[in-house]
Amino acid sequence: MNPVIPYPALLLKGADRSLIISDLHIGWEASLAEQGLHIPSQAPKYAERLRLIIKETDSARLIILGDVKHEVARVGLREWGDVPSFFQELLEFVEEIYVIPGNHDGNLEALIPERVKMFPVHGLTIDHKVGLIHGHAWPRPEILGCDTIILGHLHPMIRLLDAAGFSTTHQVWLRASSDGEVLARKLLSHLGRKLEGDAGDAMKRYFNVTLSNPHCIFIPSFNSLLSGQVLNRFEGGARLGKAYTGPLLRSNGIQLMDAEAYLLDGVYLGRLSDISMTGKFT
Ligand SMILES: [Mn+2]
């Protein structure tokens, strides 16, 4: 499993080479019109970028980890046209497309061609090793038995500020460790399962899942114009917008502040908790 530098895309090697991306937010540009910004849809540009990446990585499958479109519950006027033509274009150069819906994907079924496979919001696992989920909903229990969980939803960014007050904001990859026991406890209680003894035994008994302490990888959004969450907003630690975290992060079972942050070009920045806006990057 490797990030495809310098793109916000991950290549999952194996029998079927899958390219994983997240958070396209098709329709975002249209929503900016209210602020006086009139930008044409960037969807054709993203399709072209994906064509190049898929060719370069020889991927047989594209997996989109949610937030294909931008309007949360309804389908925006431009989305009716932009989303179907985006998928039609992709299907010309990739054999299979999987979509795991995000919180912005209300009514997405109406817009995607039949050949695109939609999965439940609870995500899916590949070879029992990699769990895939957008991040706004609880995962299916099997995901807690994986070595790695790949998530979107956060749109992670860091902001660097220099002594003159100039700043830059960069999209980042995050790699965090987790405590499977904590995650499983919260999941079991969410599912209304009685917990006697440790959560690992209960996961085995109820779901035949061998609990793991998965590494969690948060993918930067594929839409490069999109806004994101600056995770080093305050010195000494970040503060997440509550609505934009999801149950896994809210369970406190993922050590997000200790996550390793990488720029899209692969440069390692350090751990999130060590990157302050006015710290070592000034
Ligand atoms: Mn999103």
Boltz pocket constraint, residues with backbone or C-beta under 6 A from the ligand:
constraints:
  - pocket:
      binder: B
      contacts: [[A, 23], [A, 66], [A, 67], [A, 102], [A, 104], [A, 153], [A, 154], [A, 155]]
      max_distance: 6.0
